[in-house]
Amino acid sequence: MFNLRTIALKLFRAEKIQVVTSIITVTIAIALVVMMCSYGFSAKAKLDADIYELYGDSNIEFGYEMEDEKYIDKELLTQVSDIYGVTAVAPILLNSDVFVEGISVNVLGVNNDELTKSRLHFSNNIQQNEIIISERLLSSLEKSIGDQLVIEDKTFTIADTLPINEFNTAYMANADMKTMFPYMQEGKFVLVQTLPELEETIGTEIAEMNTSLRVDLLNESETMQQNIESLLVFIIVLAVFVLIITGTLLLSNFRIIFTKLQKQLTRLRAIGATMTQVAIIVLTQLTTIITIGVTAGAFIGAGMMKFGLHTIIQSLELPPAQTTIPVMTVIWIALSSFIILQLFVMWQVWKSTKALPMQIKQLEKKIVWTPAKSRISCGVTVIAILLLSIGMKTNAPVLSFIGTAMMTILLIYILPYMFKWWIQHTLPRSRRVFGKNIYLALQRLLPQVRKNMSTILTIISLMVILVFSTATMKSIAVSGEQYIDEKFETEIYGTYDLADITGEQTLELLADIQNLEGVRDVYAHSGIAGFSIQLPDKTIDTDIRATNLAHQDNNYPLTGAIVEESFAKEHHIEVGDALRVTDLHHNSDYDPLIVSAISNESSLFPFNSIVVDWSEEIAGVLNVHEIFVDADDVDVLQPIISKLPALHFTTKTAELKEDAQMFQQRYALVIGTLIILIAGASFGILQTLMNDILTQQSSYRITRLLGLTQNGMMSVIVWQAFIFICYGVVFGLTFGIFFTKLLWFVIDPESSIFIDTTAVLYTVAVLLVLTLLCFILQGYQMSRYPLENTKDS
């Protein structure tokens, strides 16, 4: 006795090739998605683990240099603890001149708080008269856990070993350390945990408490974190693109499968099968395909993650990742992909259940534009334009993206109607203009428009993804180089994280850098701060920037202020005017700024309207932010960097190299994904079109009997496929350029998007050549069949 599930699975025999092709399509797509997403999440997890290994939960470290005989006292510790945004403070005592049985050991006195444990990586509490030492030191001393050690005439019990590589390191209780070295007060340095995004503000406050303090923000990995996060976003977008292409390919395969099952489904409905029963049969068949493909793809992707990832990372120079299989991540990706692909299945199930018993062979509806569709299209257009307008005015990228997506989907929705309209208006003149063969090809395309809509969508989706991905990558590369060229006015560029160096202190710092051997020149720009300018009739809020005017242009005077030309015209400011200034703290005790020049030089006014020299009084409240050094190597700046750990330098050469490496990482992923997508999509598109032509053998036989030659038949077949592919390519490229340009414009109106014409033309050429080769071969074979042996497919 057969049940619906058994019937559904047995019906697979009607089209084994398409079933296997569908399973392979899903398997490849899921393996690719699992591989990409698993890599992205694993790379982020590894980076997070590495950062935690270095810093634990601490965001700031401050203290005194080892050569300074100064220590943290209770008053300073209390002041830091009371700063808004500080969530935990952990003082550490340090003595690097302790001998244990003839071995010099760094001994740290620690508390048992969570911040200290996370930074120094120990878990068990350290009690008084206990000590934890590194495994190498334990082995060198030929001791075991539980043995005794004598340090400074005090006996300690070895309680545990440290999970670190340092040879000469030991931890003991803070109280023991204070007893042995009472002059150390509260500690040599302090760990600080802060609220997110407040590290710089809190670090500045700590630095201003005592100029002798060394303050170190633990943000060296910020660039790498941003790199990984942007890479992960890019991977997720690519994964979604892969699933979209896979879904449209499956719709084409599903249609071929159900073309083969027409007779069986007709008989089932004729003998009394209900719509629900047909739906269960169709759902069982398609869900089985998806389930097998997703499961196989997940296993293949996980296997590649385990055994092939290391090779891929090395060959593509990608950020390192954990090579263990992230089981939960793989399961989550597989389930998400299954749900997305199942939506395409439900669409096919819905279509299959709409047919009455004798209508299954006419599942495809005629394309008719109705008044209702006009009203819906107008409504969607109005909503999309409103979302775009609101998004652009309020700088809301999400609304802008939704509006862009709605407009693009609407254009794709009306494609079949546009295609039909184009064929209908071209057909009457095509025989006279293009000849009989193209006329016949267009005539045969007309009834196939709706039937092959999923194929057109696949081509269009492929072109949109191609244009969007390659244009975005090319634009990133160009804008990255432009940004670095603008940022690096000299070979060496530096930033200062804190805000405790201003005015005269800046000039002293620049003088110290200038005196270093190998430094040819140095100058600096301040951070931007808000001020109020008092004019006779009004008060204006603006930004004032401090810089070394002598390095801008020798024609600019070094005293007074330079005002942006547009700002001066708007507020009727002229050379010689006196501008009274009020700073952020409502302090107006400054000498008036005399306008010494008006300029339209854009480099002087990146985000501000007024520029002054560092020697001006107002510069006393402007903190140094950017430092430009004309030197060959950062190493010459080490004497300054060692004193100011919040000062970070890099070179233009290194920045360009890092930018190129980051670009290559994304480019490798994009190109690899596109190659797989283009190969898979091309296979599915060509297979679908070839199957459709095979189903028309009887029609071609009649045409042959009416006088169409063998070469003419081959020409009609080639033109039919070629026109279809060209239509999808042309509209796909049009929508791709429209979508890419519009999306980036609404997100960033100042952005410049460059279409990668080389990649686009190369891909289109490959697709068109494959089309010609496949259908020339198919057309030749079909046209050479003896007419009496030609059978309907």
C-alpha positions in Angstrom: 0.0 0.0 0.0 1.5 3.3 -1.0 1.2 6.5 1.1 1.8 10.0 -0.2 5.4 10.1 0.9 6.2 6.8 -1.0 4.4 8.1 -4.1 6.3 11.3 -4.0 9.7 9.6 -3.8 8.8 7.1 -6.5 7.8 10.0 -8.8 11.5 11.1 -8.7 12.2 8.4 -11.2 10.5 10.5 -13.9 13.4 13.0 -13.9 16.5 11.6 -12.1 18.9 14.0 -13.9 17.2 17.1 -12.7 16.7 15.8 -9.2 20.5 15.0 -9.0 21.3 18.4 -10.5 19.2 20.2 -8.0 20.8 18.3 -5.1 24.3 19.1 -6.4 23.3 22.8 -6.8 22.1 23.0 -3.2 25.2 21.0 -1.9 27.7 23.3 -3.6 25.9 26.4 -2.5 25.6 25.3 1.2 29.2 24.1 1.3 30.3 27.5 0.0 28.1 29.4 2.5 29.2 27.2 5.4 32.8 27.6 4.5 32.6 31.4 4.2 30.5 32.0 7.2 32.3 29.5 9.4 35.6 31.2 8.5 34.3 34.6 9.2 32.9 33.7 12.7 36.0 31.6 13.5 38.3 34.4 12.5 36.4 36.8 14.8 36.4 34.3 17.6 40.2 33.8 17.3 40.8 37.5 17.3 38.6 38.0 20.4 40.5 35.1 22.1 43.9 36.6 21.2 42.8 40.1 22.4 41.6 38.5 25.7 44.8 36.6 26.0 46.7 39.9 25.7 44.6 42.2 27.8 41.8 40.3 29.6 39.0 42.7 30.5 41.2 45.7 30.9 41.0 48.7 28.6 43.6 51.0 30.1 46.9 50.5 32.0 48.6 53.3 33.8 51.6 53.6 36.1 55.1 54.8 36.4 58.2 53.8 34.4 60.3 51.1 35.9 63.3 53.4 36.4 61.1 55.9 38.3 61.1 55.3 42.0 57.4 56.3 42.2 54.4 54.2 43.1 50.6 54.5 43.0 49.1 55.9 46.3 45.6 55.5 47.7 44.6 59.0 46.8 45.4 58.6 43.1 43.7 55.2 43.1 40.5 56.7 44.6 40.5 59.5 42.1 40.6 57.1 39.2 37.9 54.9 40.7 35.6 57.9 41.0 35.9 58.8 37.2 32.6 58.3 35.4 32.8 55.2 33.2 35.4 53.4 35.2 33.9 50.0 36.1 36.8 48.3 37.8 40.3 49.2 39.0 43.0 46.7 39.9 46.4 47.8 41.3 49.4 45.6 40.6 52.7 45.6 42.6 55.8 44.7 40.7 59.4 44.0 41.7 61.7 42.8 39.0 64.7 42.5 41.3 63.8 39.5 43.4 66.1 36.4 43.5 64.7 32.9 44.2 67.4 30.4 44.7 69.8 32.3 42.5 67.3 33.0 39.7 66.1 36.6 39.1 62.3 36.6 39.1 59.6 39.2 38.3 57.3 39.0 41.2 53.8 40.6 41.0 51.6 41.3 44.0 48.0 40.8 43.0 44.5 40.9 44.4 42.0 38.1 43.7 39.5 40.3 41.7 38.1 39.3 38.3 39.9 42.1 36.4 43.3 41.0 37.6 42.5 37.3 37.0 41.5 38.1 33.4 44.6 40.2 32.7 47.1 37.9 34.3 45.3 34.6 33.5 45.0 32.8 36.7 41.8 31.3 38.1 42.3 30.1 41.7 42.5 32.7 44.5 46.0 33.3 45.9 46.0 33.1 49.6 48.6 34.7 52.0 51.9 32.7 52.1 51.1 31.2 48.7 52.8 31.8 45.3 52.1 30.8 41.7 55.0 30.4 39.4 55.5 29.6 35.7 55.9 26.0 34.6 59.4 26.6 33.3 60.5 28.2 36.5 59.0 25.3 38.5 61.0 22.9 36.4 64.2 24.9 36.7 63.9 25.1 40.5 63.2 21.3 40.4 60.1 21.9 42.6 56.5 20.6 42.6 53.2 22.1 43.5 53.0 22.1 47.3 56.7 22.6 47.8 58.1 25.5 49.8 60.0 28.5 48.5 61.9 31.1 50.6 61.8 34.7 49.3 63.2 37.5 51.3 63.3 35.3 54.4 59.6 34.6 54.0 58.4 31.0 53.2 55.7 30.5 50.5 53.9 27.4 49.3 53.7 26.8 45.6 50.0 26.7 45.0 49.8 26.4 41.2 51.6 27.1 37.9 50.9 29.9 35.4 49.5 29.2 31.9 52.0 31.6 30.3 55.3 31.3 28.5 57.3 33.7 30.6 60.2 32.0 32.4 60.8 34.2 35.3 57.4 35.2 36.5 55.6 34.6 39.8 52.4 35.9 41.5 51.8 36.3 45.2 49.1 37.9 47.3 49.1 41.7 47.4 49.2 41.7 51.2 52.4 39.6 51.2 54.0 41.9 48.6 53.2 45.0 50.7 54.7 43.3 53.8 57.9 42.5 52.0 58.2 45.8 50.2 56.1 48.4 52.1 57.5 51.3 50.2 55.6 50.2 47.1 52.4 51.6 48.5 49.3 50.5 46.4 51.2 49.3 43.3 53.5 50.1 40.4 50.8 50.1 37.7 47.0 49.8 37.6 44.5 48.0 35.4 41.4 49.9 34.5 38.1 48.5 33.0 35.8 51.1 31.4 32.5 51.5 29.7 32.7 51.0 25.9 33.9 54.0 23.8 35.1 55.9 26.9 38.7 54.8 26.9 40.2 57.9 25.4 38.2 60.3 27.6 39.1 58.4 30.8 42.7 57.9 29.7 43.0 61.7 29.2 41.6 62.4 32.6 44.1 60.0 34.2 47.0 61.5 32.2 46.1 65.0 33.4 46.2 63.9 37.1 50.0 63.5 37.0 52.3 64.3 34.1 54.7 61.6 35.2 52.1 58.8 34.6 52.5 56.5 31.6 49.0 55.9 30.3 48.5 53.1 27.8 45.2 52.5 25.9 44.9 48.9 25.0 43.6 49.5 21.5 46.4 48.3 19.3 44.1 45.7 17.8 41.3 48.1 16.9 42.3 48.2 13.2 42.3 44.4 13.0 38.9 44.2 14.8 37.4 46.6 12.2 39.0 44.5 9.4 37.5 41.3 10.7 34.1 42.9 11.4 33.9 44.4 7.9 35.1 41.1 6.4 32.3 39.3 8.3 29.7 41.6 7.0 31.0 41.2 3.5 30.9 37.4 3.9 27.3 37.5 5.1 26.2 39.6 2.1 28.0 37.2 -0.3 26.3 34.3 1.4 22.9 35.8 0.9 23.7 36.4 -2.7 24.7 32.8 -3.1 21.4 31.6 -1.6 19.4 34.0 -3.9 21.2 32.6 -7.0 20.7 29.0 -5.8 17.0 29.7 -5.2 16.4 31.0 -8.7 18.3 28.1 -10.2 16.1 25.7 -8.1 13.0 27.3 -9.5 14.2 26.5 -13.0 15.0 22.9 -12.1 11.7 22.5 -10.2 9.8 23.7 -13.3 11.7 21.1 -15.5 11.0 18.4 -12.9 7.2 19.1 -12.9 7.1 19.3 -16.7 8.2 15.7 -16.6 5.6 14.9 -13.9 2.6 16.4 -15.8 1.0 13.1 -16.7 1.4 11.6 -13.3 0.0 14.6 -11.5 -2.9 14.8 -14.0 -3.8 11.2 -13.4 -3.7 11.7 -9.6 -6.0 14.7 -9.8 -8.3 12.9 -12.2 -8.7 9.8 -9.9 -9.6 12.1 -7.0 -6.4 13.4 -5.4 -7.2 16.6 -3.5 -5.2 19.8 -3.7 -3.8 19.1 -0.3 -2.6 15.7 -1.3 -0.9 17.1 -4.4 0.7 19.8 -2.2 2.0 17.1 0.2 3.5 15.1 -2.7 5.2 18.2 -4.2 6.4 19.4 -0.8 7.8 16.0 0.1 9.7 15.8 -3.2 11.2 19.3 -3.0 11.9 19.2 0.7 13.8 16.0 0.2 16.0 17.6 -2.4 16.7 20.6 -0.1 17.3 18.4 2.9 19.8 16.1 1.1 21.6 19.1 -0.4 21.8 21.1 2.8 23.0 18.1 4.8 25.6 17.1 2.3 26.7 20.7 1.9 27.0 21.2 5.6 29.3 18.1 6.0 31.4 19.1 3.0 31.8 22.7 4.2 32.6 21.5 7.7 35.2 19.1 6.2 36.8 21.9 4.2 36.8 24.0 7.4 38.7 21.3 9.2 41.1 20.0 6.5 41.4 22.7 3.8 41.0 26.0 5.6 44.7 26.4 6.6 45.8 26.1 3.0 43.2 28.6 1.8 44.1 31.1 4.5 47.8 30.9 3.5 47.2 31.1 -0.2 44.8 34.0 0.0 46.7 35.7 3.0 43.5 35.9 5.0 43.4 36.7 8.7 44.0 33.5 10.8 41.1 31.5 12.2 40.4 28.6 14.4 40.5 25.4 12.3 38.3 23.5 14.6 34.8 22.8 13.3 32.3 25.3 14.9 29.5 22.7 15.2 26.8 25.1 16.5 27.8 27.7 13.8 27.5 25.1 11.1 24.1 23.9 12.4 22.9 27.5 12.6 24.0 28.3 9.0 22.6 25.1 7.6 19.2 25.7 9.3 19.1 29.4 8.1 20.0 28.3 4.6 17.3 25.6 4.7 14.6 28.0 5.7 15.6 30.5 3.0 15.6 27.8 0.3 12.4 26.4 1.6 10.7 29.7 0.7 11.4 28.9 -2.9 10.0 25.4 -2.4 6.8 26.8 -0.9 6.4 29.1 -3.9 6.6 26.0 -6.2 4.1 24.1 -4.0 1.7 27.0 -4.1 1.9 27.2 -7.9 1.4 23.4 -8.3 -1.7 23.4 -6.1 -3.5 26.1 -8.1 -4.1 23.8 -11.1 -7.4 21.9 -11.6 -7.2 18.3 -12.7 -7.1 19.1 -16.4 -5.1 22.3 -16.1 -1.8 20.9 -14.9 -0.4 21.1 -18.4 -1.2 24.8 -18.5 0.4 25.9 -15.2 2.0 28.9 -16.8 -0.3 31.9 -17.1 -0.4 34.4 -19.8 1.3 37.7 -19.2 -1.4 40.3 -19.0 -1.0 43.8 -17.5 -4.1 44.6 -15.5 -5.4 47.9 -13.8 -4.8 46.2 -10.4 -1.1 45.7 -11.2 -0.9 49.4 -12.3 -2.3 50.5 -8.9 0.1 48.2 -7.0 3.1 49.3 -9.0 2.2 53.0 -8.5 1.8 52.4 -4.8 5.1 50.6 -4.4 6.8 53.4 -6.5 5.4 56.1 -4.2 6.4 54.3 -1.0 9.9 53.6 -2.4 10.4 57.3 -3.3 9.2 58.4 0.1 11.6 56.0 1.8 14.4 57.2 -0.3 13.6 60.8 0.3 13.3 60.3 4.1 16.4 58.2 4.2 18.5 60.7 2.4 17.2 63.7 4.4 17.6 62.1 7.8 20.7 60.1 6.9 19.0 56.8 7.6 20.8 54.1 5.6 18.2 51.3 6.5 15.3 53.3 5.0 17.3 54.2 2.0 18.3 50.6 1.4 14.6 49.4 1.8 13.5 52.1 -0.7 16.3 51.1 -3.2 15.4 47.4 -2.8 11.7 48.1 -3.4 12.5 50.1 -6.5 14.8 47.4 -7.9 12.3 44.6 -7.1 9.5 46.6 -8.8 11.6 47.0 -12.0 12.4 43.2 -12.0 8.7 42.5 -11.5 7.7 44.3 -14.7 10.4 42.6 -16.7 8.3 39.9 -18.3 5.8 42.5 -19.4 8.5 44.7 -20.9 10.0 41.6 -22.6 6.6 40.7 -24.0 5.9 44.3 -25.1 9.4 44.4 -26.8 8.8 41.1 -28.7 5.3 42.1 -29.8 6.5 45.5 -31.2 9.6 44.0 -32.8 8.0 40.9 -34.3 6.0 42.7 -37.2 9.2 44.3 -38.5 11.7 41.6 -37.6 11.2 39.5 -40.7 11.8 42.4 -43.0 14.7 43.9 -41.1 16.5 40.8 -39.6 15.3 37.9 -41.7 13.1 34.8 -41.4 15.3 33.0 -38.8 15.3 35.8 -36.2 11.5 36.3 -36.8 10.9 32.6 -36.0 13.2 32.8 -33.0 11.2 35.8 -31.6 7.9 34.1 -32.4 8.9 31.0 -30.4 10.2 33.2 -27.5 6.8 34.9 -27.0 5.0 32.0 -25.3 8.1 31.2 -23.3 8.4 34.5 -21.4 6.5 33.7 -18.3 7.6 30.0 -18.4 11.3 31.0 -18.3 10.9 33.9 -15.9 13.0 32.2 -13.2 15.8 31.8 -15.7 15.7 35.5 -16.5 15.7 36.3 -12.8 18.8 34.1 -12.4 20.6 35.9 -15.2 19.5 39.3 -13.8 20.5 38.4 -10.2 23.9 37.2 -11.4 24.5 40.5 -13.3 23.3 42.6 -10.3 25.6 40.7 -8.0 28.5 40.9 -10.5 28.2 44.6 -10.9 27.6 45.4 -7.2 30.5 43.2 -6.0 33.1 44.3 -8.5 32.1 47.9 -8.5 32.1 48.0 -4.7 35.5 46.4 -4.6 37.0 48.7 -7.3 35.5 51.7 -5.5 37.0 50.6 -2.2 40.4 50.2 -3.7 40.3 53.6 -5.4 38.9 55.4 -2.4 41.3 53.7 -0.1 44.3 54.9 -2.0 42.8 58.4 -2.3 42.1 58.5 1.5 45.7 57.4 2.3 47.1 60.0 -0.1 45.1 62.7 1.6 45.8 61.5 5.1 49.6 61.1 4.7 50.9 64.6 4.1 54.3 63.1 4.9 55.7 59.6 4.9 55.1 59.2 8.7 51.7 59.9 10.2 50.9 59.8 13.9 47.9 60.1 16.1 47.7 60.9 19.8 44.8 59.1 21.7 44.6 61.4 24.6 43.8 65.1 25.0 46.3 66.3 27.5 48.9 67.9 25.1 47.9 71.4 24.0 49.4 74.7 22.8 52.9 75.3 24.2 53.2 71.6 25.1 52.6 70.7 21.5 55.4 73.0 20.3 57.7 71.4 22.9 56.8 67.9 21.6 57.4 69.0 18.0 60.7 70.5 19.0 61.7 67.2 20.7 60.8 65.2 17.6 62.6 67.7 15.3 65.8 67.2 17.3 65.8 63.4 16.7 68.4 62.2 14.2 66.8 61.3 10.9 63.8 63.7 11.2 63.8 66.4 8.5 60.6 68.1 9.4 57.6 67.8 11.7 54.3 69.6 12.2 50.9 68.9 13.8 47.1 69.5 13.5 44.8 69.7 16.5 41.6 67.9 17.1 38.4 69.8 16.3 36.7 71.6 19.1 33.5 73.8 19.2 33.7 77.5 19.8 31.4 80.5 19.7 32.5 83.5 17.7 31.0 86.9 18.8 30.1 89.1 15.9 28.5 92.6 16.4 25.0 91.3 15.5 25.1 87.6 16.3 26.9 84.6 17.9 28.2 81.8 15.6 29.0 78.2 16.6 32.1 77.0 14.7 35.2 74.9 14.9 38.8 76.2 15.2 41.8 74.1 14.2 45.4 74.7 15.2 48.3 73.8 12.9 51.8 74.9 12.0 50.9 77.6 9.4 54.5 77.8 8.2 54.0 74.4 6.7 50.8 75.2 4.9 52.0 78.1 2.7 54.7 80.7 3.2 52.3 83.4 2.1 50.1 82.9 5.2 50.9 85.1 8.2 51.8 83.2 11.4 49.7 85.4 13.6 45.9 85.8 13.7 43.4 83.6 12.1 42.7 82.3 8.6 39.0 82.1 7.7 37.4 79.9 5.1 36.2 81.9 2.2 32.6 80.6 2.1 32.3 81.1 5.9 33.6 84.6 5.6 31.2 85.5 2.8 28.2 84.0 4.7 28.9 86.0 7.9 30.4 89.1 6.2 33.9 88.7 7.8 36.8 90.6 6.3 40.6 90.7 6.8 41.4 92.8 9.9 38.2 92.0 11.7 38.5 91.1 15.4 36.7 87.9 16.4 35.9 87.4 20.1 36.0 83.7 21.1 34.3 81.6 23.7 35.4 78.0 24.2 33.6 74.9 25.2 33.9 75.8 28.9 32.3 79.2 28.3 35.7 80.8 28.9 36.0 84.1 26.9 39.2 85.4 28.5 41.1 85.2 25.2 42.6 88.0 23.1 40.4 88.6 20.1 41.5 86.7 17.0 42.5 89.1 14.2 41.5 87.8 10.8 44.8 87.8 8.9 43.7 86.0 5.7 40.7 84.5 3.9 41.4 81.3 2.0 39.5 78.8 -0.2 42.3 76.1 0.2 40.3 72.9 1.1 43.2 71.2 2.9 43.1 73.9 5.5 39.4 73.3 6.3 38.6 69.6 6.4 35.9 69.9 9.1 36.4 73.5 10.3 36.1 77.1 9.3 38.9 78.9 11.2 42.6 78.0 11.4 45.2 79.4 13.8 48.9 78.7 14.5 49.9 76.7 17.6 51.5 79.9 19.0 48.1 81.5 19.4 46.6 81.8 22.8 43.4 79.9 21.8 45.6 76.8 21.0 46.1 76.4 24.7 42.7 74.5 24.8 43.2 72.6 21.5 44.6 69.1 21.9 47.1 67.7 19.4 45.6 65.0 17.3 47.7 64.4 14.1 51.4 64.6 13.8 53.2 64.6 10.4 56.9 63.6 10.4 59.2 63.9 7.3 61.5 60.9 8.0 62.2 57.5 6.4 61.4 55.2 9.2 59.3 55.1 12.4 62.3 53.6 14.4 63.8 57.1 14.6 60.8 58.1 16.8 61.2 55.4 19.4 62.6 57.8 22.1 59.3 59.8 21.9 57.0 56.7 21.5 58.6 55.1 24.7 57.6 58.2 26.7 54.1 58.6 25.2 52.5 55.2 24.6 49.3 56.9 23.5 51.2 58.2 20.5 51.0 55.9 17.5 52.9 56.3 14.3 52.7 54.5 11.0 54.1 55.0 7.5 52.4 55.7 4.2 54.2 52.6 2.8 52.9 50.4 5.6 49.4 51.8 5.3 49.2 51.2 1.6 50.5 47.7 2.0 47.9 46.9 4.7 45.1 48.5 2.7 46.2 46.4 -0.3 46.3 43.3 1.8 42.8 43.9 3.2 41.5 44.6 -0.3 43.1 41.4 -1.6 41.4 39.4 1.2 38.0 40.6 0.1 38.8 40.5 -3.6 39.8 36.9 -3.3 36.5 36.0 -1.6 34.5 38.0 -4.1 36.2 36.5 -7.1 36.1 33.0 -5.7 32.4 33.3 -4.9 31.6 34.9 -8.3 33.5 32.1 -10.2 31.4 29.5 -8.4 28.2 31.5 -8.9 28.9 32.1 -12.6 29.8 28.5 -13.2 26.8 27.1 -11.4 24.3 29.7 -12.7 25.6 29.3 -16.3 25.1 25.5 -16.0 21.6 25.9 -14.7 20.6 28.6 -17.2 21.9 26.7 -20.2 20.5 23.4 -19.0 17.0 25.0 -18.6 17.0 26.6 -22.0 18.3 23.4 -23.7 15.5 21.4 -22.0 12.9 23.9 -23.2 14.2 23.6 -26.8 14.1 19.8 -26.6 10.4 20.0 -25.5 9.7 21.9 -28.8 11.0 19.1 -31.1 7.5 18.4 -32.5 7.0 22.1 -33.3 10.4 22.3 -35.0 9.5 19.1 -37.0 6.4 20.9 -38.4 8.5 23.9 -39.3 11.0 21.7 -41.1 8.2 20.0 -43.0 7.0 23.5 -44.0 10.3 24.3 -45.6 12.8 25.3 -42.9 16.3 24.1 -43.8 18.6 22.3 -41.4 20.9 25.3 -41.1 17.9 27.5 -40.8 16.6 25.4 -37.9 20.0 25.5 -36.2 20.1 29.3 -36.7 16.6 29.7 -35.1 17.6 27.6 -32.0 20.8 29.7 -31.6 19.0 33.0 -32.0 16.2 31.9 -29.6 18.7 31.2 -26.8 21.0 34.1 -27.6 18.3 36.7 -27.6 17.0 35.3 -24.3 20.4 35.5 -22.7 21.1 38.9 -24.1 17.8 40.3 -22.7 18.7 39.0 -19.2 22.2 40.3 -19.4 21.3 43.8 -20.7 18.6 44.3 -18.1 20.7 42.7 -15.4 23.6 45.1 -16.0 21.2 48.0 -16.2 19.6 47.1 -12.9 23.0 46.3 -11.4 24.4 49.7 -12.2 21.1 51.4 -11.1 21.0 49.4 -7.8 24.7 50.0 -7.0 24.8 53.7 -7.9 21.5 54.4 -6.0 22.4 52.4 -2.9 25.8 54.0 -2.4 24.4 57.4 -3.2 21.7 57.2 -0.6 24.1 55.8 2.0 26.9 58.2 1.2 26.1 61.0 -1.3 29.8 61.9 -1.4 31.0 58.5 -2.4 32.3 57.8 -5.9 31.4 54.4 -7.5 33.5 53.0 -10.3 32.1 50.2 -12.4 34.7 47.5 -13.0 34.0 47.2 -16.8 36.9 44.7 -17.3 35.4 42.1 -14.9 31.8 42.7 -16.2 32.7 42.5 -19.9 34.8 39.4 -19.3 32.0 37.6 -17.5 29.4 38.6 -20.1 31.7 37.4 -22.9 32.2 34.0 -21.2 28.5 33.6 -20.7 27.7 34.5 -24.3 30.4 32.3 -25.8 29.1 29.4 -23.7 25.6 30.1 -25.0 26.8 30.1 -28.6 28.8 26.9 -28.2 26.0 25.0 -26.4 23.2 25.9 -28.7 25.2 25.6 -31.9 25.9 22.1 -30.8 22.3 21.4 -29.8 20.9 23.1 -32.9 23.2 21.1 -35.1 22.2 17.8 -33.5 18.5 18.5 -33.6 18.5 19.9 -37.1 20.2 16.7 -38.3 17.7 14.3 -36.8 15.7 12.5 -39.6 12.2 14.0 -39.6 10.5 10.6 -39.3 12.5 9.8 -36.1 12.0 13.1 -34.3 10.2 12.4 -31.1 8.6 14.7 -28.6 10.6 15.0 -25.4 
